[in-house]
Amino acid sequence: MSDTLQAHARQTIARGSKSFAAASRVFDARTRRGATLLYLWCRHCDDVVDGQTLGHDQDAARRGDGQQALRRLRAYTAKACSGADIDELPFAALQEVVREFQIPARYPSEHLDGFAMDVQEQRYDTLQDTLRYCYHVAGVVGIMMSHVMGAKDPVVLDRACDLGLAFQLTNIARDLVEDAAAGRCYVPQQWLDELGLERATLGDPANREGLAVIAARLVDTAETYYASARLGIASLPPRSAWAVATAHDVYREIGLQVRALGPRAWDQRVSTSTLQKLRMLATGGALAYRVRRAPDVPRSRSAELWQRTSRAD
């Protein structure tokens, strides 16, 4: 099972996230294995809830009974975390990661809470509501990844959470039209009201100017979390610091491109090229070196940033 599991995990990350796959190559072998196994479980849960394949071709018609799917995800996830025998690859992957890296079971459960928000078609009135969703689907993944990298200081976990929030805000900005077509909207209702936009018609071509304003606000918000997350890199082992810095640069670049393109940001899916990823492997290494060498990195975060409620390991 172990070799089959790892091979499946490598194939999944290579097809599901070229950005994360590129950054993960820098990890040492043990950390890379843990990261790819964790990704396999996360990817499976996301695909089941969104009715998609490896993060692509989201289709509301393929979702089926969301509540039933979520109940199954919760049951198998709880079984995996309990150490019971399990043979489904995504949950076997989670089980191995939880066991080897001592990840508290509440974190996988909190991740599923984010998918429950999708199933329940949650509406987000304020930016704080959107950030709460971002925590569950991405911030808590950053926390679990910190455990994989051997960093469990609550202050470092907060910075890892910030990076997850930044990633998800970037994803929301890039995928505004795609999500709207699939019946999903993560934009604060306050922002829509200010621009006179309706959820039901958000993805219409006539609304591109308004979408550009929203995307810019999302990217600007992400920038504050990227800045906070950078300070946590100093507490990671050298190769993990390099990998995280690379992922930071790759995802941040996607957001910057979306903002720069304005109304043309959804003419095609914004991504980074292979050459850009290679360049960011170099700049990520430089960023990790600078942050790790910087004296007196502050431990406290800005009180204006979104705060997770539980900070215990």
C-alpha positions in Angstrom: 0.0 0.0 0.0 2.8 2.5 0.9 4.5 2.6 -2.5 1.1 2.7 -4.3 -0.1 5.4 -2.0 3.0 7.6 -2.6 2.9 7.1 -6.3 -0.8 8.1 -6.4 -0.1 11.1 -4.3 2.7 12.3 -6.6 0.5 11.9 -9.6 -2.3 13.8 -8.0 -0.2 16.8 -7.0 1.5 16.9 -10.4 -1.9 17.1 -12.1 -3.8 19.0 -9.5 -1.4 21.8 -8.6 1.6 22.6 -10.7 2.4 25.5 -8.4 2.5 23.4 -5.2 4.2 20.6 -7.0 7.0 22.9 -8.1 7.5 24.3 -4.6 7.3 20.9 -2.9 10.4 19.6 -4.8 12.6 21.6 -2.5 11.4 19.8 0.6 13.6 17.0 2.1 12.2 13.6 1.3 10.3 13.0 4.5 8.6 16.4 4.4 7.8 16.1 0.7 6.2 12.8 1.3 4.0 14.2 4.1 3.1 17.2 2.0 2.0 15.1 -1.0 0.0 12.7 1.1 -1.8 15.6 2.9 -2.5 17.2 -0.5 -4.0 13.9 -1.8 -6.6 13.9 1.0 -7.3 17.6 0.7 -7.7 17.3 -3.1 -10.1 14.4 -2.8 -12.3 16.2 -0.4 -12.4 19.3 -2.5 -13.2 17.4 -5.7 -16.0 15.4 -4.1 -17.7 18.5 -2.7 -17.2 20.7 -5.9 -18.0 17.9 -8.4 -14.7 18.3 -10.2 -11.6 16.3 -11.1 -8.2 17.3 -9.7 -9.4 20.9 -9.1 -10.7 21.3 -12.7 -14.0 21.4 -14.5 -16.2 22.3 -11.6 -19.8 21.4 -12.4 -22.8 21.9 -10.1 -24.6 19.2 -11.9 -22.0 16.6 -10.8 -22.1 17.4 -7.1 -25.0 15.1 -6.2 -26.2 15.0 -2.6 -23.7 17.3 -0.9 -24.8 16.5 2.6 -24.5 12.8 2.0 -21.0 13.3 0.5 -20.0 15.4 3.4 -21.2 12.8 5.9 -19.1 10.2 4.2 -16.0 12.5 4.2 -16.5 13.1 7.9 -16.9 9.5 8.7 -13.9 8.3 6.8 -11.8 11.2 8.0 -12.7 10.4 11.6 -11.9 6.7 11.0 -8.5 7.7 9.5 -7.6 9.9 12.4 -8.6 7.2 14.9 -6.1 4.8 13.5 -8.7 2.2 12.3 -8.0 0.0 9.3 -8.8 1.9 6.1 -8.0 1.1 2.5 -9.3 4.1 0.5 -6.1 5.9 -0.7 -7.0 9.5 0.2 -7.9 8.5 3.8 -5.0 6.1 4.1 -2.8 9.1 3.1 -4.4 11.3 5.8 -4.0 8.5 8.4 -0.3 8.2 7.7 0.3 12.0 7.9 -1.7 12.4 11.1 0.1 9.5 12.7 3.7 10.4 11.6 3.5 14.1 12.2 1.1 14.1 15.2 -1.5 16.4 13.6 -4.4 16.9 16.0 -7.6 15.4 14.6 -9.5 18.7 15.0 -7.6 20.3 12.1 -8.8 17.8 9.4 -12.3 18.2 11.0 -12.0 22.0 10.7 -11.0 21.7 7.1 -14.2 19.7 6.4 -16.1 22.6 8.1 -15.1 24.7 5.1 -16.6 22.2 2.7 -19.7 22.2 4.8 -20.0 25.9 4.2 -20.0 25.2 0.4 -22.6 22.4 0.8 -24.8 24.8 2.8 -24.3 27.5 0.2 -23.2 29.9 2.8 -23.5 33.6 2.1 -20.6 35.9 3.1 -21.9 39.3 4.3 -18.5 40.8 5.3 -14.8 40.4 4.6 -14.5 38.7 8.1 -17.1 36.1 6.9 -15.0 35.5 3.8 -11.8 35.2 5.8 -13.5 32.6 8.1 -14.2 30.5 5.0 -10.6 31.0 3.8 -9.4 29.7 7.2 -11.3 26.5 7.0 -10.4 25.6 3.4 -6.8 26.9 3.3 -5.6 28.5 6.6 -6.0 25.2 8.5 -4.1 23.4 5.7 -1.2 25.8 6.4 -1.3 24.8 10.0 -1.3 21.1 9.2 1.6 21.7 6.8 3.5 23.4 9.6 3.2 20.2 11.6 4.6 18.3 8.6 7.6 20.7 8.6 8.1 20.2 12.3 7.0 23.7 13.3 4.4 23.7 16.1 4.9 27.0 17.9 1.4 28.7 18.0 3.0 31.9 16.7 4.4 30.1 13.7 1.1 28.3 13.1 -0.5 31.8 13.0 1.9 32.8 10.2 1.2 29.5 8.4 -2.5 30.3 8.7 -1.9 33.7 7.2 -0.2 32.2 4.1 -3.2 29.9 3.6 -5.6 32.9 3.8 -3.5 34.7 1.3 -3.5 31.7 -1.1 -7.3 31.4 -0.9 -7.9 35.1 -1.4 -5.7 34.8 -4.5 -7.7 31.8 -5.7 -11.0 33.6 -5.1 -9.8 36.6 -7.2 -8.6 34.5 -10.0 -11.7 32.2 -10.1 -14.4 34.8 -9.8 -16.0 34.0 -13.1 -15.4 30.2 -12.9 -17.0 30.1 -9.4 -19.9 32.2 -10.5 -20.6 29.8 -13.3 -20.7 26.9 -10.8 -23.0 28.8 -8.5 -20.4 29.8 -5.9 -19.6 33.3 -4.6 -17.2 34.1 -1.8 -17.2 37.9 -2.3 -18.5 39.8 0.7 -22.1 41.0 0.1 -21.1 44.4 1.3 -18.7 44.7 -1.7 -21.3 43.6 -4.2 -23.8 46.1 -2.8 -21.3 48.9 -3.1 -20.8 48.1 -6.8 -24.4 47.3 -7.5 -23.6 43.7 -8.5 -25.8 40.7 -8.1 -24.6 37.2 -7.2 -26.7 35.6 -9.9 -25.2 37.6 -12.7 -21.7 38.2 -11.3 -19.9 36.3 -14.0 -21.6 38.1 -16.9 -19.1 39.8 -19.3 -20.9 43.1 -18.7 -19.7 43.0 -15.1 -15.9 42.7 -15.8 -15.2 46.3 -14.7 -16.8 45.6 -11.4 -15.1 42.3 -11.0 -11.7 44.0 -11.6 -12.5 46.3 -8.6 -13.4 43.3 -6.5 -10.3 41.3 -7.6 -8.1 44.2 -6.8 -9.6 44.5 -3.3 -9.1 40.8 -2.7 -5.5 40.9 -3.9 -4.8 44.0 -1.8 -6.2 42.1 1.2 -4.1 39.0 0.4 -1.0 41.2 0.3 -1.3 42.0 4.0 -1.5 38.2 4.8 1.5 37.5 2.5 3.5 40.1 4.4 2.6 38.5 7.7 3.3 35.0 6.5 6.8 36.0 5.3 7.8 36.5 8.9 7.0 32.9 9.8 9.5 31.5 7.2 12.3 32.4 9.6 11.2 29.7 12.0 11.2 26.8 9.5 14.0 24.4 8.7 16.1 25.7 5.7 14.7 23.5 3.0 11.1 24.0 4.2 11.7 27.7 4.4 12.9 27.6 0.7 9.8 25.6 -0.4 7.3 27.8 1.5 9.0 31.0 0.2 8.7 29.6 -3.4 5.0 28.8 -2.9 4.6 32.3 -1.5 6.1 33.9 -4.6 4.3 31.7 -7.1 0.8 32.3 -5.7 1.4 35.9 -5.0 2.5 36.4 -8.6 -0.9 35.0 -9.7 -2.7 37.6 -7.7 -0.5 40.4 -8.9 -1.2 39.3 -12.5 -5.0 39.2 -11.9 -4.9 42.8 -10.5 -2.7 44.0 -13.4 -5.0 42.6 -16.0 -8.0 44.3 -14.7 -11.2 43.4 -16.7 -9.1 41.1 -18.9 -8.2 38.8 -16.0 -10.8 36.2 -16.9 -10.2 36.0 -20.6 -8.2 32.9 -19.8 -7.1 31.3 -16.5 -4.2 33.2 -15.0 -1.2 31.0 -14.1 2.6 31.1 -13.9 4.7 29.6 -16.6 7.3 26.9 -16.1 10.0 29.5 -16.6 8.4 31.8 -14.0 8.2 28.9 -11.5 11.9 28.2 -12.1 12.7 31.8 -11.5 10.7 31.8 -8.3 12.6 28.8 -7.1 15.6 31.1 -7.1 13.8 34.1 -5.7 12.2 31.9 -3.1 15.6 30.7 -1.9 16.7 34.3 -1.7 13.6 35.3 0.3 14.1 32.4 2.7 17.7 33.4 3.2 16.9 37.0 3.9 14.1 36.3 6.3 16.1 33.6 8.2 19.0 36.0 8.5 16.9 39.0 9.6 17.4 39.9 13.3 14.6 40.2 15.8 11.7 38.9 13.7 8.5 40.1 15.6 6.4 37.3 17.1 3.2 39.3 17.4 0.8 39.8 14.5 -1.2 42.9 13.7 -4.4 43.0 15.7 -6.2 44.0 12.4 -5.6 40.5 10.9 -8.2 37.8 11.1 -7.7 35.8 14.3 -8.3 32.1 14.6 -10.2 31.2 17.8 -8.1 28.2 18.9 -4.3 28.6 19.1 -3.5 25.4 21.0 -1.4 22.7 19.2 
